[in-house]
Amino acid sequence: MRPLLVGQAPGRTSRPDRPLIGGRAGALLIELSSVGGLKGYVRAFDRRNVLDAWPGRNGAKGDLFPLVDARASVAAMIPDLGGRRVIMLGRAVSSAFDLRYLSWFEWHDDPRGFRVAPFPHPSPVNKFWNSPTNRDRGRVFFRQLLEQEPS
């Protein structure tokens, strides 16, 4: 099975049927994964969002993320994750999985039957990605993930 990228929700102008594609966040994921552009990215990863619709703005920067709704959505998603490698994009998604405490880029066996790793949110608002060292960490994470045998 392909690794599963799990994001928060579609962006205000993105298509809900094409999760984690488009916009600057999608472009960053494509860049860091080094899989040969959009076509390679689509072939390399399954992608989905916790929420099906854009939840609205949260101040000048960022979007809302109603945690109660997100946790309910993740609970419904869990039965489909057995045996998968799941990459949670951002602390909000990690919180929806009740795994906020995990360190970036580290794999963990979840007792619910899948492997999970938190990954910093790919939003341009996230200053983590301003550091070339952190971008390299993201590239190394994806390279190691994609070099592994499928689960």
Secondary structure as UniProt FT lines:
FT   STRAND          4..7
FT   TURN            12..13
FT   TURN            16..17
FT   TURN            19..20
FT   HELIX           23..33
FT   HELIX           37..44
FT   STRAND          46..49
FT   HELIX           67..77
FT   HELIX           78..80
FT   TURN            82..83
FT   STRAND          85..89
FT   HELIX           91..96
FT   TURN            97..98
FT   TURN            100..101
FT   TURN            104..105
FT   STRAND          108..110
FT   TURN            111..113
FT   STRAND          114..119
FT   TURN            124..125
FT   HELIX           127..130
FT   HELIX           132..147
//
